[in-house]
Amino acid sequence: MAMELVGPRNVSLLTDFYELTMGASYFEHGMQGRATFELFARRLPERRNFLLACGTEDALDFLEGFSFDDDDIAYLRSLDVFDEKYLAHLRDLRFTGDVWAIPEGELFFADEPLLRITAPVIEAQIVETFLLTCMGFQSLIASKAARVTLACGDASFVDFSPRRDHGPDAALWAARASYIGGATATSNVLAGRIFGIPLSGTMAHSYVMSFDKETDAFRCFLETFPRGTTLLIDTYDTVEGARRAADVVRELGDRVQLRAVRLDSGDLPALAKEVRAILEAAGLPEVQVFASGDLDEYRIAEFRAAGAPIDAYGVGTQLGTGGDVPALGAVYKLVADEDGPKMKYSTGKATLPGPKQVYRFEAEGQVRHDLMTMADEPAPGGARPLLEPVMREGHRIREREPLIAAKERARASLASLPEALRALDEAATPYEVQHSAELQRLASSRGVHA
């Protein structure tokens, strides 16, 4: 029997076992009232000044399609843990809740709810695992991509990560999140098909090595792909490879158009300068220098500080895995039920009570500070709410947003950051998230000062 990966038919079982056992206990004791959960990051990862929201659209797709089919129920029955009444309840279960979310591509900060769900408690509980892996991972990668975007400045970058990502599903989500965060394209063909992301690719060293001469490899590839081609020139000697690429282009003349040469090893800033000089001398100033090879935002920033004439970058492992921060650490916590606001008191893990809204204050095109309030408080003047209603009674209240809309929102979000928050290291003064007097009062009355 072939292995079946996560797909529409079985994705509802992508939940932690305790979600189902808690649901069984809720069911047995007649606890099916509505509850509100919020998904947020307790703190910003190390060296981070902001996060970028991502994953909402996939989360909504999951919630709209949530159900257990006969095969799912048969598997759960085989565990000999759940009684037939609960299994029958699960077979008929659909998500019927209301959802509020920060739009994809929007900035968010520690403790701010990225997602708020109000639904019958069993429904709200069981969907936790998928929502965390979906939104936590994509927000992590989009935030990483945004940092790469800031490091690149006027240069561009491509997602080269699928062969190093943590599984096929992660590779798809990484391509999507990277594109929202600022990547111009991906090497992942399936992501191109599913999400409409532009594709980019060059050639491998194995292709060059399949020919007796590097020049023959370049010539054959250009004859097959005469327009918009990128040649990999570091298989043997990068500088000599640049000369050979230029010779082949001159030989083939107007029949071909070389877009870029790719450097994948060595002292990239120094080699880029030599290669740029060769291209200029050959009358090919329009040909770009494309660099790859275990890059991240820090190395790219170093290259640019050194004046490296690199026009574009391929970023792989460090992008698709989160690199220095491999997990966001998002959490999903109960904040209210039919008895009122709820909060957790655990040392170092206390939560703020009640459903909340976040308002953003901006001036002269830059973000200034946020104000977190109770969801039912009057809106403060001069600010915009971040959490928007996206689902009512289990159904979207708008069409799925085009990916380009989230990408443009992310671009505008990064442009709105003050210079100190655009830095790759922690700002001396973090972005300020204030709490309303009512939120502070409610938290203090339950033993935690907001």
Residue pairs with C-beta under 8 A, 6 or more apart in sequence:
4 10
5 168
5 169
6 14
6 169
8 65
9 69
9 71
10 71
10 72
11 62
11 65
11 130
12 66
12 67
12 68
12 72
12 126
13 68
13 72
13 75
14 129
14 130
14 133
15 126
15 127
15 128
15 129
15 130
16 128
16 129
19 125
19 126
19 128
19 129
20 76
20 82
20 90
20 126
21 81
22 125
23 86
23 90
23 122
23 125
23 126
24 81
24 82
24 83
24 86
25 31
26 32
26 121
26 122
26 125
27 85
27 86
27 89
27 122
28 86
31 121
32 120
32 121
32 122
33 120
33 121
33 337
33 338
34 97
34 118
34 119
34 120
34 121
34 337
34 338
35 118
35 119
35 120
35 121
35 124
35 125
35 334
35 336
35 337
35 338
36 116
36 117
36 118
36 124
36 334
36 335
36 336
36 337
36 355
37 116
37 117
37 124
37 125
37 128
37 332
37 333
37 334
37 335
38 113
38 115
38 116
38 117
38 332
38 333
38 335
38 355
38 356
39 113
39 114
39 115
39 116
39 117
39 131
39 132
39 135
39 136
39 330
39 331
39 332
40 110
40 111
40 112
40 113
40 114
40 330
40 331
40 333
41 51
41 108
41 110
41 111
41 114
41 136
41 139
41 328
41 329
41 330
41 331
42 110
42 111
42 329
42 331
42 349
43 110
43 329
44 50
44 51
44 109
44 110
44 430
45 140
45 325
45 328
45 329
46 324
46 325
46 426
47 324
47 325
47 424
47 425
47 426
48 143
48 147
48 325
48 426
49 417
49 420
49 421
49 422
49 423
49 426
49 427
49 430
49 431
50 107
50 108
50 109
50 143
50 146
50 417
50 421
50 431
51 107
51 108
51 109
51 139
51 143
51 328
52 105
52 106
52 107
52 108
52 139
52 142
52 143
52 145
52 146
52 180
52 181
52 410
52 413
53 101
53 102
53 103
53 104
53 105
53 106
53 107
53 108
53 114
53 139
53 142
54 104
54 105
54 135
54 138
54 139
54 141
54 142
54 143
54 176
54 177
54 180
54 181
54 406
55 104
55 134
55 135
55 136
55 137
55 138
55 139
55 173
55 177
56 101
56 102
56 103
56 104
56 115
56 135
56 390
57 104
57 400
57 401
57 406
58 134
58 138
58 173
58 176
59 101
59 115
59 130
59 131
59 134
59 135
60 99
60 390
60 391
60 396
60 400
61 400
62 127
62 130
62 131
62 134
63 95
63 97
63 99
63 127
63 391
63 394
64 95
64 391
64 394
64 395
64 396
66 93
66 94
66 95
66 123
66 127
67 93
67 94
68 76
68 90
68 91
68 93
70 91
72 90
73 87
73 90
73 91
76 82
76 87
76 90
77 84
77 87
82 90
89 122
93 122
93 123
93 126
94 123
94 394
95 119
95 123
95 127
95 394
96 119
96 120
96 123
96 393
96 394
97 117
97 118
97 119
97 120
97 123
97 124
97 391
97 393
97 394
98 117
98 118
98 119
98 389
98 391
98 392
98 393
99 115
99 116
99 117
99 389
99 390
99 391
100 113
100 115
100 116
100 387
100 388
100 389
100 390
101 114
101 115
101 116
101 387
101 388
101 390
102 108
102 112
102 113
102 114
102 115
102 358
102 386
102 387
102 388
103 386
103 388
103 401
103 406
103 409
104 142
104 180
104 401
104 406
104 409
104 410
105 142
105 180
105 405
105 406
105 407
105 408
105 409
105 410
105 411
105 412
105 413
106 386
106 409
106 410
106 413
107 367
107 413
107 416
107 417
108 114
108 139
108 358
108 386
109 370
109 431
109 433
110 433
111 352
111 372
111 433
112 358
112 370
112 372
112 386
112 433
113 356
113 358
113 387
114 135
114 139
114 330
115 131
115 135
116 355
116 356
116 375
116 387
117 124
117 127
117 131
118 124
118 355
121 337
128 332
131 332
132 330
132 331
132 332
134 173
135 330
136 327
136 328
136 329
136 330
137 170
137 173
137 177
137 328
138 173
138 176
138 177
139 177
139 328
139 330
140 177
140 322
140 325
140 327
140 328
141 173
141 174
141 177
141 178
141 181
141 319
141 320
141 322
142 177
142 178
142 180
142 181
142 410
143 181
143 328
144 178
144 181
144 297
144 318
144 319
144 322
144 323
144 325
145 159
145 177
145 178
145 179
145 180
145 181
145 182
145 183
145 319
146 181
146 182
146 410
146 414
147 297
147 424
148 157
148 181
148 182
148 183
148 296
148 297
148 300
148 313
148 315
148 319
149 157
149 181
149 182
149 183
149 414
150 297
150 414
150 422
150 424
151 297
151 298
151 300
151 301
151 304
151 424
152 182
152 300
152 304
152 313
153 304
155 300
155 304
155 310
155 311
155 312
155 313
156 184
156 311
156 312
156 313
157 182
157 183
157 184
157 300
157 312
157 313
157 314
157 315
158 183
158 184
158 185
158 186
158 187
158 200
158 312
158 313
158 314
158 315
159 174
159 175
159 178
159 179
159 183
159 185
159 186
159 187
159 188
159 315
159 316
159 319
159 320
160 187
160 292
160 314
160 315
160 316
160 319
161 171
161 174
161 175
161 178
161 188
161 315
161 316
161 317
161 319
161 320
161 321
162 171
162 174
162 175
162 186
162 187
162 188
162 191
162 320
163 316
164 316
164 317
164 320
164 321
165 171
165 174
165 320
165 321
166 321
170 320
171 188
171 191
171 320
172 188
172 190
172 191
172 194
172 195
174 319
174 320
175 183
175 186
175 188
175 191
175 195
175 197
176 191
176 195
176 197
176 403
178 186
178 319
178 320
179 185
179 186
179 195
179 197
179 403
179 407
180 403
180 406
180 407
180 410
181 410
182 407
182 410
182 411
182 414
183 315
183 319
184 198
184 200
184 312
185 197
185 198
185 199
185 200
186 192
186 197
186 198
186 199
186 200
187 199
187 200
187 201
187 314
188 197
188 199
189 199
191 197
192 198
192 199
195 403
196 403
197 403
200 314
201 230
202 230
202 231
202 232
202 260
202 262
202 290
203 217
203 221
203 230
203 231
203 232
204 232
205 232
205 235
205 264
207 217
207 221
207 232
208 214
208 217
208 232
208 235
208 236
209 235
210 217
211 217
211 220
214 235
214 236
214 241
214 244
215 244
215 247
215 248
218 231
218 244
218 245
218 248
219 248
219 251
219 252
221 229
221 231
222 229
222 231
222 248
222 249
222 252
222 256
222 258
223 252
223 256
226 252
226 255
226 256
226 257
227 256
227 257
228 257
228 259
229 256
229 257
229 258
229 259
230 258
230 259
230 260
230 261
230 262
230 290
231 241
231 245
231 258
231 260
231 261
231 262
232 261
232 262
232 264
233 241
233 242
233 244
233 245
233 261
233 262
233 263
233 275
234 241
234 262
234 263
234 264
234 265
234 266
234 271
235 241
238 263
238 265
238 266
238 271
238 274
238 275
239 271
239 274
239 275
239 278
241 261
242 261
242 274
242 275
242 278
242 279
243 278
243 282
245 258
245 261
246 278
246 279
246 282
246 284
247 282
249 256
249 258
249 282
249 284
249 287
250 282
250 283
258 284
258 287
259 287
259 288
260 287
260 288
260 289
260 290
260 311
260 312
261 275
261 279
261 287
261 288
261 289
261 290
262 290
262 291
262 292
262 314
263 271
263 272
263 275
263 289
263 290
263 291
263 292
263 293
264 291
264 292
264 293
265 293
268 291
268 293
268 303
268 308
268 310
269 302
269 303
269 306
269 307
269 308
269 310
272 289
272 291
272 303
272 308
272 309
272 310
273 307
273 308
273 309
275 289
276 289
276 309
279 285
279 287
279 289
288 311
288 312
289 309
289 310
289 311
289 312
290 310
290 311
290 312
290 313
290 314
291 303
291 308
291 310
291 312
291 313
291 314
292 313
292 314
292 315
292 316
294 316
294 317
294 318
295 313
295 314
295 315
295 316
295 318
296 315
296 318
296 319
296 323
296 324
297 424
298 424
300 313
300 315
301 424
303 310
304 310
317 323
318 324
322 328
333 344
333 351
334 342
335 341
335 342
335 343
335 351
335 352
335 353
335 354
335 355
335 356
336 342
336 353
336 354
336 355
341 353
341 354
341 442
341 446
342 353
343 350
343 351
343 352
343 353
343 443
343 446
343 448
344 350
344 351
345 446
345 447
345 448
350 448
352 372
352 435
352 439
352 443
352 448
352 450
353 442
353 443
353 446
354 374
354 375
354 439
354 442
355 374
355 375
355 376
356 372
356 373
356 374
356 375
356 387
356 439
357 372
357 373
357 374
357 375
357 377
357 379
357 385
357 386
357 387
358 370
358 371
358 372
358 373
358 385
358 386
358 387
358 433
359 370
359 371
359 372
359 373
359 379
359 380
359 383
359 384
359 385
359 386
360 367
360 370
360 383
360 384
360 386
361 367
361 368
361 369
361 370
361 371
361 382
361 383
362 368
362 383
362 384
362 416
365 415
365 416
366 416
366 417
366 418
367 416
367 417
367 418
367 431
368 432
369 431
369 432
369 433
369 434
370 386
370 431
370 432
370 433
370 434
371 380
371 383
371 433
371 434
371 435
371 436
372 433
372 434
372 435
372 436
372 439
373 380
373 435
373 436
373 438
373 439
374 436
374 438
374 439
374 442
375 387
377 436
377 438
379 385
389 397
390 396
390 397
390 398
391 397
414 422
420 427
420 428
420 429
421 427
421 431
435 443
435 450
439 450
440 449
440 450
443 449
443 450
444 450
